[in-house]
Amino acid sequence: MTTYQSSESKKEDFRKYLEKSNVIDALTKVLVTLYEEPERPEKPVEFIKKALGGPSQSDYDNLRAENDELKERIAKLEADLRARGDDGAPAES
């Protein structure tokens, strides 16, 4: 019987923690917003992430692509600097 009470006590403590930190309110608002959407999103988890302020998968993909482009640009600029030599003229492409 003590195991049951201990388990129930842990659940109650966790519920109070969620209420105190406004997690329950935030999740409720997001779920209500999802419910009130006229058309159901194809990816509800993405919708919830975005509603909570997190980046969506497309945001992540765009940032990754931009990062890759910038790395390529840096590599090209570094190569140009190495190719300049002592005269300071840009390397010919």
N, C-alpha and C positions, 0 to 999 in steps of 0.2 A: 504494500500500500504506500510506503514511503517513496518508492520509485515513481509511482503515479503522481503523487503530490509534487515531487521534485520536478518532474517533467511539466506538469501544469504550471508550476511556479516559474519555470524558465520561459514557457510560452507567454505567460502574463507579463513578465519582465521585458521580454522582447517586444511585445505589443505596445507596452508603455513607452519604450525607447523609440519605436517608430512614430508613435503619436507625438511625443515630445519634440522630435527632430523634424516634424512636419512631412515626413515621408508619406504617410497615409493620405494627407491632404493633396500632396503633389500628384501621387498616383491616381487618386480619385479624379482630380481635375483632368488629367491626361486621358483617362478612360472615358470620362464623360464627353470630352472633345472628340475622341475616336467614335463613340456611339452616335454623336450628333452629326458626324460627317455625312453629307448627302450620298456620296459614293464611297464605298469601302476601299481603303488603300490596298494595293496589291501586296505591299509588304508592311503589315501592321507593326512589326518590331522596329522597322526604320522610322515609321511615323512616330512611335512612342519615343525613340531616341531623340529625334529632332524636336519633339514637343518638350522634352526635358532639357533641351539645350545642347545636346551632344551632336557631334558631326554625323552626317549620314554616310553611307558607303560611297556614294558618288562624290561627296566632299573629300573623303579619304583618297579615292582614286584620282581626283583632280590634283590634290596636293602631292601625291606620289609622282604623277606625271610631270608636274611643274618642277619638283625636286630633281627628277632625272634630267630634265632639260637644262636646269641650272648647273648640274654636275658636268654635263657635256660642255656647256659654255665655259665653265671654269677650266676644264681640261684644255680646251682650245686656246683660251687666253694664256694659260701657263705655257703651252707649247709655243705660242707666238713670242712670249717673253724670252724663252730659252733660245729661240731661233734668231732673235734680234742681234745678238752678239754685242760688240762694243760700240757700234755706230748708232744705235738707238732707232734705226729705221725698222718699220714693221716688216714681218716676214711676208713674202709673196705666197698667195694661195694657189 
